[in-house]
Amino acid sequence: MTKAVQEVSGLQPKDLRSLWHKWGDPGDVAFEAKSNLRTLVKPSPLLVGDVYGRMLGLTRIKGTQSGRIKGDVVRKLMVQARGEEVRFLVRSLVGNLRVSPSRAG
């Protein structure tokens, strides 16, 4: 999860670590990290059915490249998320799918 937040936000590991020490919650860290991100093209909005389908699909991914594939799905969801959606998306991934937040530091 930390790697996905870092790649989406463009923050350095030390900056992400300081956010972790400040907030302590993976959802709050992701929200803060992504709040300064600006994109050239506005991504399509997240739809409940689409998010549910992709999260359910994460549980079915197996094999040698599963980590990379799951990371790609998580990154795409995070890029599409707007505002508070990032906070709840990350909390759902960490809590329900048991994805490790990998506390930086």
N, CA, C and O atoms as CSV, one atom per row, in Angstrom:
chain,resi,resn,atom,element,x,y,z
A,1,MET,N,N,0.827,-1.187,0.000
A,1,MET,CA,C,0.000,0.000,0.000
A,1,MET,C,C,0.870,1.248,0.000
A,1,MET,O,O,0.576,2.212,-0.706
A,2,THR,N,N,1.935,1.232,0.786
A,2,THR,CA,C,2.828,2.386,0.845
A,2,THR,C,C,3.439,2.667,-0.512
A,2,THR,O,O,3.558,3.822,-0.922
A,3,LYS,N,N,3.825,1.613,-1.207
A,3,LYS,CA,C,4.417,1.780,-2.534
A,3,LYS,C,C,3.417,2.390,-3.507
A,3,LYS,O,O,3.779,3.242,-4.319
A,4,ALA,N,N,2.167,1.960,-3.429
A,4,ALA,CA,C,1.131,2.508,-4.312
A,4,ALA,C,C,0.889,3.983,-4.016
A,4,ALA,O,O,0.771,4.788,-4.939
A,5,VAL,N,N,0.813,4.343,-2.733
A,5,VAL,CA,C,0.610,5.750,-2.352
A,5,VAL,C,C,1.793,6.583,-2.826
A,5,VAL,O,O,1.616,7.694,-3.327
A,6,GLN,N,N,2.981,6.053,-2.669
A,6,GLN,CA,C,4.183,6.770,-3.077
A,6,GLN,C,C,4.200,6.988,-4.591
A,6,GLN,O,O,4.533,8.080,-5.051
A,7,GLU,N,N,3.848,5.973,-5.362
A,7,GLU,CA,C,3.861,6.089,-6.814
A,7,GLU,C,C,2.770,7.026,-7.324
A,7,GLU,O,O,2.993,7.776,-8.274
A,8,VAL,N,N,1.600,6.990,-6.704
A,8,VAL,CA,C,0.499,7.847,-7.137
A,8,VAL,C,C,0.751,9.306,-6.770
A,8,VAL,O,O,0.467,10.207,-7.558
A,9,SER,N,N,1.284,9.534,-5.575
A,9,SER,CA,C,1.467,10.905,-5.099
A,9,SER,C,C,2.781,11.534,-5.556
A,9,SER,O,O,2.890,12.757,-5.640
A,10,GLY,N,N,3.772,10.705,-5.849
A,10,GLY,CA,C,5.073,11.228,-6.240
A,10,GLY,C,C,5.925,11.666,-5.063
A,10,GLY,O,O,6.959,12.307,-5.257
A,11,LEU,N,N,5.513,11.334,-3.848
A,11,LEU,CA,C,6.278,11.710,-2.661
A,11,LEU,C,C,7.500,10.817,-2.486
A,11,LEU,O,O,7.507,9.657,-2.897
A,12,GLN,N,N,8.514,11.375,-1.877
A,12,GLN,CA,C,9.703,10.618,-1.521
A,12,GLN,C,C,9.398,9.789,-0.267
A,12,GLN,O,O,8.504,10.145,0.500
A,13,PRO,N,N,10.131,8.686,-0.051
A,13,PRO,CA,C,9.882,7.856,1.139
A,13,PRO,C,C,9.968,8.638,2.449
A,13,PRO,O,O,9.184,8.381,3.362
A,14,LYS,N,N,10.895,9.581,2.565
A,14,LYS,CA,C,11.014,10.344,3.814
A,14,LYS,C,C,9.793,11.235,4.045
A,14,LYS,O,O,9.375,11.429,5.187
A,15,ASP,N,N,9.217,11.779,2.962
A,15,ASP,CA,C,8.012,12.596,3.090
A,15,ASP,C,C,6.822,11.740,3.513
A,15,ASP,O,O,6.009,12.152,4.341
A,16,LEU,N,N,6.731,10.558,2.940
A,16,LEU,CA,C,5.660,9.636,3.286
A,16,LEU,C,C,5.799,9.192,4.746
A,16,LEU,O,O,4.804,9.068,5.458
A,17,ARG,N,N,7.027,8.956,5.181
A,17,ARG,CA,C,7.295,8.572,6.555
A,17,ARG,C,C,6.852,9.665,7.523
A,17,ARG,O,O,6.272,9.376,8.570
A,18,SER,N,N,7.126,10.921,7.171
A,18,SER,CA,C,6.717,12.023,8.051
A,18,SER,C,C,5.192,12.138,8.111
A,18,SER,O,O,4.640,12.461,9.163
A,19,LEU,N,N,4.506,11.879,6.996
A,19,LEU,CA,C,3.038,11.869,7.012
A,19,LEU,C,C,2.523,10.736,7.899
A,19,LEU,O,O,1.541,10.899,8.623
A,20,TRP,N,N,3.194,9.595,7.834
A,20,TRP,CA,C,2.770,8.459,8.660
A,20,TRP,C,C,2.905,8.809,10.141
A,20,TRP,O,O,2.021,8.505,10.942
A,21,HIS,N,N,4.026,9.455,10.501
A,21,HIS,CA,C,4.226,9.826,11.907
A,21,HIS,C,C,3.230,10.902,12.341
A,21,HIS,O,O,2.839,10.952,13.507
A,22,LYS,N,N,2.823,11.757,11.412
A,22,LYS,CA,C,1.872,12.823,11.738
A,22,LYS,C,C,0.460,12.285,11.910
A,22,LYS,O,O,-0.225,12.647,12.867
A,23,TRP,N,N,0.009,11.419,10.992
A,23,TRP,CA,C,-1.385,10.975,10.991
A,23,TRP,C,C,-1.580,9.596,11.598
A,23,TRP,O,O,-2.524,9.402,12.363
A,24,GLY,N,N,-0.726,8.634,11.288
A,24,GLY,CA,C,-0.836,7.293,11.854
A,24,GLY,C,C,-1.891,6.395,11.243
A,24,GLY,O,O,-1.920,5.201,11.540
A,25,ASP,N,N,-2.752,6.925,10.406
A,25,ASP,CA,C,-3.818,6.154,9.773
A,25,ASP,C,C,-3.530,6.066,8.279
A,25,ASP,O,O,-3.286,7.094,7.649
A,26,PRO,N,N,-3.551,4.866,7.693
A,26,PRO,CA,C,-3.239,4.740,6.271
A,26,PRO,C,C,-4.152,5.572,5.369
A,26,PRO,O,O,-3.695,6.122,4.367
A,27,GLY,N,N,-5.420,5.667,5.711
A,27,GLY,CA,C,-6.352,6.465,4.908
A,27,GLY,C,C,-6.035,7.940,4.958
A,27,GLY,O,O,-6.078,8.624,3.935
A,28,ASP,N,N,-5.714,8.443,6.150
A,28,ASP,CA,C,-5.364,9.855,6.290
A,28,ASP,C,C,-4.049,10.175,5.583
A,28,ASP,O,O,-3.898,11.244,4.991
A,29,VAL,N,N,-3.104,9.247,5.649
A,29,VAL,CA,C,-1.818,9.445,4.976
A,29,VAL,C,C,-2.027,9.524,3.468
A,29,VAL,O,O,-1.474,10.405,2.809
A,30,ALA,N,N,-2.826,8.602,2.915
A,30,ALA,CA,C,-3.086,8.602,1.477
A,30,ALA,C,C,-3.826,9.863,1.052
A,30,ALA,O,O,-3.524,10.436,0.006
A,31,PHE,N,N,-4.789,10.297,1.852
A,31,PHE,CA,C,-5.546,11.512,1.544
A,31,PHE,C,C,-4.622,12.722,1.501
A,31,PHE,O,O,-4.677,13.523,0.569
A,32,GLU,N,N,-3.782,12.845,2.505
A,32,GLU,CA,C,-2.854,13.974,2.577
A,32,GLU,C,C,-1.833,13.920,1.439
A,32,GLU,O,O,-1.505,14.948,0.846
A,33,ALA,N,N,-1.337,12.727,1.138
A,33,ALA,CA,C,-0.341,12.574,0.079
A,33,ALA,C,C,-0.927,12.932,-1.282
A,33,ALA,O,O,-0.255,13.545,-2.112
A,34,LYS,N,N,-2.171,12.550,-1.507
A,34,LYS,CA,C,-2.784,12.785,-2.818
A,34,LYS,C,C,-3.392,14.181,-2.934
A,34,LYS,O,O,-3.720,14.612,-4.039
A,35,SER,N,N,-3.550,14.888,-1.832
A,35,SER,CA,C,-4.220,16.192,-1.867
A,35,SER,C,C,-3.466,17.225,-2.697
A,35,SER,O,O,-4.073,18.165,-3.210
A,36,ASN,N,N,-2.170,17.066,-2.832
A,36,ASN,CA,C,-1.382,18.018,-3.608
A,36,ASN,C,C,-1.162,17.584,-5.049
A,36,ASN,O,O,-0.491,18.281,-5.811
A,37,LEU,N,N,-1.714,16.450,-5.425
A,37,LEU,CA,C,-1.528,15.911,-6.767
A,37,LEU,C,C,-2.443,16.613,-7.766
A,37,LEU,O,O,-3.643,16.756,-7.528
A,38,ARG,N,N,-1.877,17.040,-8.866
A,38,ARG,CA,C,-2.654,17.659,-9.941
A,38,ARG,C,C,-2.460,16.842,-11.207
A,38,ARG,O,O,-1.342,16.429,-11.512
A,39,THR,N,N,-3.533,16.605,-11.942
A,39,THR,CA,C,-3.444,15.838,-13.175
A,39,THR,C,C,-3.862,16.695,-14.354
A,39,THR,O,O,-4.634,17.642,-14.199
A,40,LEU,N,N,-3.355,16.367,-15.527
A,40,LEU,CA,C,-3.716,17.106,-16.733
A,40,LEU,C,C,-5.130,16.754,-17.190
A,40,LEU,O,O,-5.890,17.619,-17.626
A,41,VAL,N,N,-5.463,15.482,-17.084
A,41,VAL,CA,C,-6.780,15.008,-17.503
A,41,VAL,C,C,-7.509,14.484,-16.273
A,41,VAL,O,O,-6.964,13.687,-15.509
A,42,LYS,N,N,-8.723,14.930,-16.092
A,42,LYS,CA,C,-9.521,14.494,-14.947
A,42,LYS,C,C,-9.957,13.039,-15.160
A,42,LYS,O,O,-10.605,12.733,-16.161
A,43,PRO,N,N,-9.608,12.140,-14.230
A,43,PRO,CA,C,-10.005,10.739,-14.392
A,43,PRO,C,C,-11.512,10.563,-14.221
A,43,PRO,O,O,-12.189,11.390,-13.611
A,44,SER,N,N,-12.015,9.467,-14.773
A,44,SER,CA,C,-13.443,9.193,-14.643
A,44,SER,C,C,-13.765,8.930,-13.176
A,44,SER,O,O,-12.928,8.400,-12.445
A,45,PRO,N,N,-14.972,9.295,-12.737
A,45,PRO,CA,C,-15.329,9.106,-11.327
A,45,PRO,C,C,-15.454,7.625,-10.973
A,45,PRO,O,O,-15.746,6.782,-11.821
A,46,LEU,N,N,-15.225,7.343,-9.703
A,46,LEU,CA,C,-15.398,5.979,-9.214
A,46,LEU,C,C,-16.880,5.669,-9.067
A,46,LEU,O,O,-17.652,6.501,-8.591
A,47,LEU,N,N,-17.265,4.493,-9.470
A,47,LEU,CA,C,-18.632,4.019,-9.298
A,47,LEU,C,C,-18.608,2.827,-8.345
A,47,LEU,O,O,-17.697,2.000,-8.400
A,48,VAL,N,N,-19.595,2.744,-7.487
A,48,VAL,CA,C,-19.620,1.712,-6.452
A,48,VAL,C,C,-19.476,0.318,-7.047
A,48,VAL,O,O,-18.681,-0.484,-6.557
A,49,GLY,N,N,-20.225,0.025,-8.083
A,49,GLY,CA,C,-20.174,-1.296,-8.698
A,49,GLY,C,C,-18.804,-1.619,-9.263
A,49,GLY,O,O,-18.336,-2.754,-9.166
A,50,ASP,N,N,-18.160,-0.618,-9.853
A,50,ASP,CA,C,-16.836,-0.806,-10.431
A,50,ASP,C,C,-15.803,-1.053,-9.330
A,50,ASP,O,O,-14.969,-1.950,-9.453
A,51,VAL,N,N,-15.856,-0.262,-8.257
A,51,VAL,CA,C,-14.918,-0.429,-7.143
A,51,VAL,C,C,-15.110,-1.802,-6.512
A,51,VAL,O,O,-14.135,-2.501,-6.237
A,52,TYR,N,N,-16.351,-2.188,-6.283
A,52,TYR,CA,C,-16.644,-3.491,-5.692
A,52,TYR,C,C,-16.108,-4.612,-6.579
A,52,TYR,O,O,-15.491,-5.557,-6.088
A,53,GLY,N,N,-16.342,-4.506,-7.865
A,53,GLY,CA,C,-15.876,-5.531,-8.799
A,53,GLY,C,C,-14.363,-5.649,-8.812
A,53,GLY,O,O,-13.822,-6.754,-8.833
A,54,ARG,N,N,-13.688,-4.524,-8.801
A,54,ARG,CA,C,-12.221,-4.562,-8.812
A,54,ARG,C,C,-11.660,-5.098,-7.492
A,54,ARG,O,O,-10.672,-5.832,-7.486
A,55,MET,N,N,-12.298,-4.727,-6.372
A,55,MET,CA,C,-11.832,-5.230,-5.078
A,55,MET,C,C,-12.077,-6.728,-4.969
A,55,MET,O,O,-11.244,-7.457,-4.430
A,56,LEU,N,N,-13.200,-7.186,-5.471
A,56,LEU,CA,C,-13.491,-8.613,-5.488
A,56,LEU,C,C,-12.504,-9.332,-6.401
A,56,LEU,O,O,-12.057,-10.439,-6.099
A,57,GLY,N,N,-12.171,-8.698,-7.511
A,57,GLY,CA,C,-11.196,-9.273,-8.434
A,57,GLY,C,C,-9.818,-9.414,-7.817
A,57,GLY,O,O,-9.076,-10.334,-8.162
A,58,LEU,N,N,-9.466,-8.512,-6.907
A,58,LEU,CA,C,-8.164,-8.596,-6.235
A,58,LEU,C,C,-8.020,-9.900,-5.468
A,58,LEU,O,O,-6.927,-10.462,-5.392
A,59,THR,N,N,-9.115,-10.382,-4.902
A,59,THR,CA,C,-9.054,-11.608,-4.106
A,59,THR,C,C,-8.850,-12.842,-4.969
A,59,THR,O,O,-8.436,-13.889,-4.471
A,60,ARG,N,N,-9.135,-12.726,-6.246
A,60,ARG,CA,C,-9.026,-13.878,-7.148
A,60,ARG,C,C,-7.682,-13.956,-7.864
A,60,ARG,O,O,-7.396,-14.955,-8.523
A,61,ILE,N,N,-6.866,-12.935,-7.748
A,61,ILE,CA,C,-5.589,-12.901,-8.469
A,61,ILE,C,C,-4.581,-13.799,-7.759
A,61,ILE,O,O,-4.354,-13.673,-6.556
A,62,LYS,N,N,-3.993,-14.692,-8.516
A,62,LYS,CA,C,-2.999,-15.620,-7.976
A,62,LYS,C,C,-1.866,-15.750,-8.986
A,62,LYS,O,O,-2.013,-15.375,-10.149
A,63,GLY,N,N,-0.751,-16.279,-8.539
A,63,GLY,CA,C,0.352,-16.545,-9.449
A,63,GLY,C,C,1.581,-15.719,-9.139
A,63,GLY,O,O,1.627,-14.959,-8.172
A,64,THR,N,N,2.576,-15.893,-9.992
A,64,THR,CA,C,3.869,-15.261,-9.747
A,64,THR,C,C,3.837,-13.749,-9.915
A,64,THR,O,O,4.604,-13.047,-9.255
A,65,GLN,N,N,2.992,-13.239,-10.761
A,65,GLN,CA,C,2.908,-11.795,-10.996
A,65,GLN,C,C,1.763,-11.138,-10.232
A,65,GLN,O,O,1.399,-9.999,-10.523
A,66,SER,N,N,1.193,-11.845,-9.259
A,66,SER,CA,C,0.010,-11.341,-8.567
A,66,SER,C,C,0.276,-10.030,-7.837
A,66,SER,O,O,-0.589,-9.154,-7.821
A,67,GLY,N,N,1.439,-9.876,-7.239
A,67,GLY,CA,C,1.756,-8.635,-6.528
A,67,GLY,C,C,1.759,-7.426,-7.443
A,67,GLY,O,O,1.238,-6.367,-7.093
A,68,ARG,N,N,2.344,-7.589,-8.613
A,68,ARG,CA,C,2.391,-6.497,-9.587
A,68,ARG,C,C,0.996,-6.163,-10.113
A,68,ARG,O,O,0.637,-4.993,-10.245
A,69,ILE,N,N,0.229,-7.184,-10.406
A,69,ILE,CA,C,-1.119,-6.979,-10.938
A,69,ILE,C,C,-2.013,-6.305,-9.897
A,69,ILE,O,O,-2.749,-5.373,-10.219
A,70,LYS,N,N,-1.948,-6.774,-8.655
A,70,LYS,CA,C,-2.739,-6.158,-7.585
A,70,LYS,C,C,-2.321,-4.711,-7.372
A,70,LYS,O,O,-3.169,-3.845,-7.157
A,71,GLY,N,N,-1.028,-4.445,-7.430
A,71,GLY,CA,C,-0.531,-3.072,-7.292
A,71,GLY,C,C,-1.065,-2.168,-8.387
A,71,GLY,O,O,-1.423,-1.018,-8.131
A,72,ASP,N,N,-1.120,-2.685,-9.607
A,72,ASP,CA,C,-1.658,-1.899,-10.723
A,72,ASP,C,C,-3.124,-1.540,-10.496
A,72,ASP,O,O,-3.541,-0.412,-10.756
A,73,VAL,N,N,-3.899,-2.503,-10.011
A,73,VAL,CA,C,-5.326,-2.261,-9.747
A,73,VAL,C,C,-5.492,-1.208,-8.655
A,73,VAL,O,O,-6.307,-0.295,-8.785
A,74,VAL,N,N,-4.724,-1.337,-7.587
A,74,VAL,CA,C,-4.804,-0.387,-6.464
A,74,VAL,C,C,-4.412,1.016,-6.933
A,74,VAL,O,O,-5.078,1.993,-6.591
A,75,ARG,N,N,-3.338,1.116,-7.712
A,75,ARG,CA,C,-2.902,2.430,-8.217
A,75,ARG,C,C,-3.972,3.073,-9.093
A,75,ARG,O,O,-4.228,4.271,-8.981
A,76,LYS,N,N,-4.590,2.292,-9.954
A,76,LYS,CA,C,-5.647,2.827,-10.827
A,76,LYS,C,C,-6.829,3.337,-9.997
A,76,LYS,O,O,-7.386,4.395,-10.289
A,77,LEU,N,N,-7.203,2.591,-8.980
A,77,LEU,CA,C,-8.296,3.028,-8.104
A,77,LEU,C,C,-7.924,4.326,-7.389
A,77,LEU,O,O,-8.748,5.233,-7.271
A,78,MET,N,N,-6.691,4.412,-6.917
A,78,MET,CA,C,-6.262,5.606,-6.191
A,78,MET,C,C,-6.208,6.833,-7.094
A,78,MET,O,O,-6.533,7.938,-6.660
A,79,VAL,N,N,-5.801,6.645,-8.338
A,79,VAL,CA,C,-5.757,7.773,-9.277
A,79,VAL,C,C,-7.169,8.271,-9.559
A,79,VAL,O,O,-7.394,9.478,-9.655
A,80,GLN,N,N,-8.111,7.359,-9.692
A,80,GLN,CA,C,-9.490,7.738,-9.975
A,80,GLN,C,C,-10.195,8.376,-8.788
A,80,GLN,O,O,-11.110,9.179,-8.966
A,81,ALA,N,N,-9.775,8.024,-7.583
A,81,ALA,CA,C,-10.444,8.516,-6.372
A,81,ALA,C,C,-10.278,10.022,-6.235
A,81,ALA,O,O,-9.213,10.570,-6.516
A,82,ARG,N,N,-11.339,10.682,-5.800
A,82,ARG,CA,C,-11.330,12.137,-5.619
A,82,ARG,C,C,-11.633,12.471,-4.166
A,82,ARG,O,O,-12.518,11.876,-3.553
A,83,GLY,N,N,-10.898,13.417,-3.629
A,83,GLY,CA,C,-11.168,13.919,-2.284
A,83,GLY,C,C,-11.167,12.823,-1.238
A,83,GLY,O,O,-10.225,12.039,-1.134
A,84,GLU,N,N,-12.242,12.785,-0.465
A,84,GLU,CA,C,-12.369,11.831,0.644
A,84,GLU,C,C,-12.400,10.377,0.183
A,84,GLU,O,O,-12.168,9.475,0.988
A,85,GLU,N,N,-12.678,10.137,-1.078
A,85,GLU,CA,C,-12.744,8.768,-1.579
A,85,GLU,C,C,-11.435,8.027,-1.346
A,85,GLU,O,O,-11.437,6.826,-1.076
A,86,VAL,N,N,-10.311,8.746,-1.451
A,86,VAL,CA,C,-9.000,8.130,-1.253
A,86,VAL,C,C,-8.893,7.557,0.154
A,86,VAL,O,O,-8.430,6.432,0.347
A,87,ARG,N,N,-9.321,8.335,1.122
A,87,ARG,CA,C,-9.246,7.933,2.524
A,87,ARG,C,C,-10.014,6.629,2.752
A,87,ARG,O,O,-9.490,5.705,3.374
A,88,PHE,N,N,-11.227,6.550,2.264
A,88,PHE,CA,C,-12.061,5.382,2.496
A,88,PHE,C,C,-11.637,4.193,1.643
A,88,PHE,O,O,-11.781,3.045,2.064
A,89,LEU,N,N,-11.121,4.454,0.462
A,89,LEU,CA,C,-10.620,3.381,-0.391
A,89,LEU,C,C,-9.439,2.677,0.275
A,89,LEU,O,O,-9.409,1.449,0.355
A,90,VAL,N,N,-8.482,3.446,0.747
A,90,VAL,CA,C,-7.298,2.861,1.384
A,90,VAL,C,C,-7.685,2.142,2.671
A,90,VAL,O,O,-7.181,1.052,2.941
A,91,ARG,N,N,-8.562,2.729,3.459
A,91,ARG,CA,C,-9.000,2.058,4.691
A,91,ARG,C,C,-9.696,0.740,4.377
A,91,ARG,O,O,-9.512,-0.245,5.092
A,92,SER,N,N,-10.482,0.716,3.325
A,92,SER,CA,C,-11.161,-0.524,2.933
A,92,SER,C,C,-10.168,-1.570,2.481
A,92,SER,O,O,-10.290,-2.742,2.839
A,93,LEU,N,N,-9.189,-1.162,1.698
A,93,LEU,CA,C,-8.184,-2.109,1.225
A,93,LEU,C,C,-7.371,-2.674,2.383
A,93,LEU,O,O,-7.126,-3.879,2.440
A,94,VAL,N,N,-6.960,-1.832,3.283
A,94,VAL,CA,C,-6.146,-2.282,4.420
A,94,VAL,C,C,-6.979,-3.119,5.378
A,94,VAL,O,O,-6.513,-4.156,5.850
A,95,GLY,N,N,-8.191,-2.694,5.670
A,95,GLY,CA,C,-9.020,-3.381,6.657
A,95,GLY,C,C,-9.670,-4.647,6.163
A,95,GLY,O,O,-9.571,-5.686,6.815
A,96,ASN,N,N,-10.333,-4.585,5.027
A,96,ASN,CA,C,-11.121,-5.720,4.568
A,96,ASN,C,C,-10.328,-6.743,3.772
A,96,ASN,O,O,-10.597,-7.941,3.858
A,97,LEU,N,N,-9.363,-6.287,3.008
A,97,LEU,CA,C,-8.598,-7.223,2.187
A,97,LEU,C,C,-7.282,-7.606,2.831
A,97,LEU,O,O,-6.495,-8.362,2.260
A,98,ARG,N,N,-7.046,-7.079,4.025
A,98,ARG,CA,C,-5.829,-7.376,4.777
A,98,ARG,C,C,-4.573,-7.042,3.982
A,98,ARG,O,O,-3.589,-7.780,4.018
A,99,VAL,N,N,-4.616,-5.927,3.267
A,99,VAL,CA,C,-3.435,-5.430,2.580
A,99,VAL,C,C,-2.615,-4.672,3.598
A,99,VAL,O,O,-3.140,-3.796,4.285
A,100,SER,N,N,-1.373,-4.983,3.706
A,100,SER,CA,C,-0.524,-4.375,4.712
A,100,SER,C,C,-0.238,-2.911,4.377
A,100,SER,O,O,0.135,-2.602,3.245
A,101,PRO,N,N,-0.411,-2.000,5.354
A,101,PRO,CA,C,-0.078,-0.600,5.102
A,101,PRO,C,C,1.419,-0.383,5.038
A,101,PRO,O,O,1.867,0.656,4.554
A,102,SER,N,N,2.213,-1.350,5.519
A,102,SER,CA,C,3.672,-1.261,5.499
A,102,SER,C,C,4.132,0.073,6.029
A,102,SER,O,O,4.606,0.929,5.282
A,103,ARG,N,N,3.989,0.236,7.305
A,103,ARG,CA,C,4.326,1.494,7.971
A,103,ARG,C,C,5.738,1.923,7.638
A,103,ARG,O,O,6.708,1.234,7.953
A,104,ALA,N,N,5.833,3.054,7.006
A,104,ALA,CA,C,7.134,3.583,6.586
A,104,ALA,C,C,7.869,4.127,7.795
A,104,ALA,O,O,7.568,5.231,8.249
A,105,GLY,N,N,8.805,3.394,8.318
A,105,GLY,CA,C,9.621,3.898,9.415
A,105,GLY,C,C,9.344,3.158,10.615
A,105,GLY,O,O,9.935,3.432,11.659
